[in-house]
Amino acid sequence: MKVYTYLLSSLLLLTIALVPQSFAQSAQGSIRGTITSTDGQPIYPATVSLKRSKAGTVTSETGEFVLNNLEAGTYTLVLSAVGYGAVEKSVRVSSGQASTVEIAMPSTIEQLSEVVVTASRKPESVKEVPSAMTIVGRRQIQEQVAMNADITNVLQYTVPGLAIATGRSSNTGQTLRGRQVLVLIDGVPQSTPLRNGGRDLRTIDPSAIERIEVIKGATSIYGNGADGGIINYITKRPDSNEPLSGQTWVGLTSGLTDNNSETMGYRLSQQFTGRSNKFDYVFNGTYERSGLMRDANGVAISPFYNTGEMNNYNVLGKIGYSISSKQRVEAMYNYFAAKSDLQYVEQLGKYGQEPTIGVRTSDAIPGTPQGTPYNHNATLRYSYDQIAGGTGLEVVAYAQSFRTVYGYEAQYFEGGGQSNIVSDKKGLRLNLNTPLKLTNNIDGELLYGADLLNDQTAQKLQDGRFWTPNMNMTNLAPYAQLKLDFFRNLILKAGARFENIRVDVSDFSTVRTYNNAKQIYEGGIAVGGGELDYNAFVGNVGLRYSGTEAFQPFVSFSQAFSINELGRILRTAQTSIIGDLKTEPVIVNNYEAGVSGTISSIFHYDVAYYQSFSELGASYRQQASGTFEIVRAPEKIWGYEVSADVSPTRYLTLGGSYSFVEGQTDSNNDGLYDTYLGGDRIMAPKTTVYVRVQPLPALVLNVNTLISGSRNRFQPGNNGLYTYGRGPVESFTLVNFNGSYSFNPSTTLSLGVENLLNTDYYPTISQWAARDADYIKAPGRRGMLTLSYKF
C-alpha cells in the first residue's frame, strides 16, 4: 500500500511540475457577468469558459464571475452547471473596457439534463459523449417514488436496456444489456464483483438522489465490474441560496385489493439545505416501513427475498466549502439499511402450476433478519481549477462498508446456515484535466490520472464458516482520455486504462452443501490460498457529430475488464490448489452505433444498436445436484434500444421506449454461437409508454405502462422440467398512475397507484428461474398518498 501511495504522490508532483506555468498574454479587456436561474436565483458553482481557449473560471456564491486579460475581439462564453441546461453566448470585448453580461440558465430538473459527469469523470455536455446514456432527472424520480420508492422499480421504468425489476430485495437478473452493471454512488463503487450478491442496486434510497446517470455498454473508466455499463447515483446538492430551507414528506401506503389486511405502511422524509458565505450543505433523512405484500387476489406473497414489513433507513449529509473561486472541498456521508421484520414462512408451490405463498407464523424466524444491515459511504473531494496552465485537479478519497444478509437455509448447508456478504472498499482517485488547442479549428482536453482501490470481500455464514474465502484485492490503474473538438461539432474521444490487480486469497475449506441428486452433503475440501495476479490494457474510441440539433450520430468501441464471480468459482472448488481453478478475467468488447436529436424543441429521440463479445464469459449453469457452476465460454450479445418523447403543447408530454437484447454462447468452443443465454442474463423485450398531462399549473397527471414481452428459447429436460434460467417467459402489462396537486408553492399532495388494473401475474424472475421456491406472484394494486411541504 505504501508503494501505491508513493506512486500516486509522485504522479501528482510530476504533473504539476510539467504543466505550463504561464500563458499570460498582453490583453486589454475583460468580461464580467452574473449567472442566475430563470427565477433569478444565483447559480453556484457554474463553470464559465471561453470556447477554443484555456481561459475559464467558476461563479462565486452570488453567481458572479470575471475573466481578465482578454485581447480585443469576439468570444463565445460556454456556461454549464449540474442541473441546468448548457448555454453559449457571444460577447464582444473592447480594449480597456469591461464587457458586462447577465445570463439566465434554464433548469433541467424538468427535462433531460444537459450535463453528465459519469462518462468522463468530469462535467461535460451530453452532446460530447459518443455513447448511449440515460439520465433520470429529479422530476422522474419523484414521480416514480410517488408510486413505489424501491429504486429498482424506478430504474425499470426509466432506463431502456435495463431488465425488469424482480420486486424483491435482490436484483438478480436485472442486467443492463445482458451483462452485469457497476453501481456507483457519487462515483464510489457499490457492486461486489468479487462475489456478486445481487443487492447492489438497492444500496441507497431515492430521497437522497439528485439524478441517476446510466452509461450503457462495456466501459473501464471506473474499473472492475462494468461489463454492461454503469449506474451512478448522484446524491442531492444544495438547491437553495438561503441559509436554511427544507422540505418534508409524509406518505402512507396500502394494498388496494380485496384483502388489504396488514398492508398499511408509511414513509417519512426530511431535508435541510442551504448556503452561508462559502459553506453549503444538504442533510436528508428517510425512514420507511413497508406493509405486507399481497398479490392481486389478496394472498400473502412468499417471504423469499420479500420487501414487505421491512424497515428502510437512509441518512445523507453533504458539506461543501469554497476555499476560493478556484478551490473547493466537499465531504459526503450516506448510510442506508433495509431490515426485514416479516413473520411469515413459505408454503411451497409448484413451478408452472401454483405459486409459492406466505403463511403467518407465531414461531420465531430462524437466523437474523434478512436484508442489508448497513451500507456506509464516505467521500472527501478536493478540486483546484487551473492550478497551472489551465490544468484542473481533482482528488477523491472514499470508503464503503457493506453487509447484506440472505435467508436461513435449514437443509442446504450442513447443520443449517445463513449466508451474508461483507465488503469493505477504500480508494483514492487522482484526476487531472489539461485543455488543448492544436489549431484554430481543433481544440480539446486531456483527462488523465490514476485510481487506487482496495476491495476486501467475503461471503460467510452467520456461524463463522466461510462460504467464500477472504478476497483482498488491490488495484492500481493509471488512465488517460483524450477529447478533440473539430470545427466545434465533431467530437473524437479515445482513451486507455491499464489494470494492475492483485488478489490475495486466504486458506479455506469449502462449505458442505446438500446434493439433491445424491441426497448427501458434499464439500469440505481444504484449499490453499495464494495470490492471483491480473494485468490488462483496455481502451475505447468514439466519434460523435453534434453540428445539428436534429441529427447527432455516434459510433464507438469500448472495453471492460472484470474479475467476475471469483468468489463463486472459489467456493465450488474441487481441487486443493488455487492455481488449478479457472479464474481468468472477463474482457468485453463493445461495438455501438446510434443517433439522437431534438426537432423543433418538442420532439426528442434516441436510437442505439450494439454488439458485445467476450472470449471468456461467466454464466451460471445448474448441475443435476442442484448446485451451480460458472461456464467459461465465448459469448455474443446484441440488441437495440429506441426511445422518443414529444411535447406538442406545454400541457402534454408523451413518450416511450423499446428495448431488445439477445445473447448466445459458444458452448463447444468451435466458433459457433449455438446456445442461448438464460433469462438471468437476457431479458424479454421491454416496452414503456407514458403520458404526462398538466391541465392546470398546479395539477399534474401521469399514466405509465410497462410491457414485458415473451421469450421462449429452451426445451425442458427429459423429466419435463426446466433448469435454472431457462424457463419460458410470458408477456404481461402493467399500468400505473400518479397525480399531484399544489395547493400553494409550499404544499403539494400526490397520489400514486401501482398496478392500477390489479393485474395478476408472475414477474419475469419467477418465470425464467424455473424453481418452485421462486415461483412467486407479484404484488397486486397498491396505493401511496404523500403530502410534502417546503419552507
MOLINZI-V574007 format. One record per helix or strand. SS is the DSSP state (H for helix, E for strand). FROM is the first residue (numbers start at 1). LEN is the number of residues. If there is no record, write none. Layout:
# MOLINZI-V574007
<<SS | FROM | LEN> <SS | FROM | LEN>>
This chain:
# MOLINZI-V574007
<<H | 2 | 17> <E | 29 | 9> <E | 42 | 1> <E | 47 | 4> <E | 56 | 3> <E | 64 | 7> <E | 73 | 9> <E | 84 | 10> <E | 98 | 8> <E | 107 | 1> <E | 115 | 2> <E | 124 | 2> <H | 126 | 3> <E | 133 | 4> <H | 138 | 8> <H | 151 | 8> <E | 162 | 1> <E | 176 | 1> <E | 179 | 1> <E | 182 | 4> <E | 188 | 2> <H | 193 | 3> <H | 206 | 3> <E | 209 | 8> <E | 229 | 7> <E | 245 | 11> <E | 265 | 12> <E | 279 | 11> <E | 294 | 1> <E | 300 | 2> <E | 310 | 13> <E | 327 | 14> <E | 344 | 4> <E | 350 | 1> <E | 354 | 1> <E | 357 | 4> <E | 371 | 18> <E | 391 | 19> <E | 413 | 1> <E | 417 | 23> <E | 442 | 20> <E | 466 | 1> <E | 471 | 16> <E | 490 | 16> <E | 508 | 2> <E | 513 | 3> <E | 520 | 3> <E | 526 | 3> <E | 530 | 16> <E | 552 | 11> <H | 566 | 6> <E | 577 | 1> <H | 578 | 3> <E | 586 | 14> <E | 603 | 12> <E | 619 | 4> <E | 628 | 4> <E | 634 | 16> <E | 652 | 15> <E | 675 | 2> <E | 686 | 11> <E | 699 | 10> <E | 711 | 1> <E | 729 | 1> <E | 732 | 11> <E | 747 | 8> <E | 762 | 1> <H | 764 | 5> <E | 777 | 1> <E | 782 | 9>>
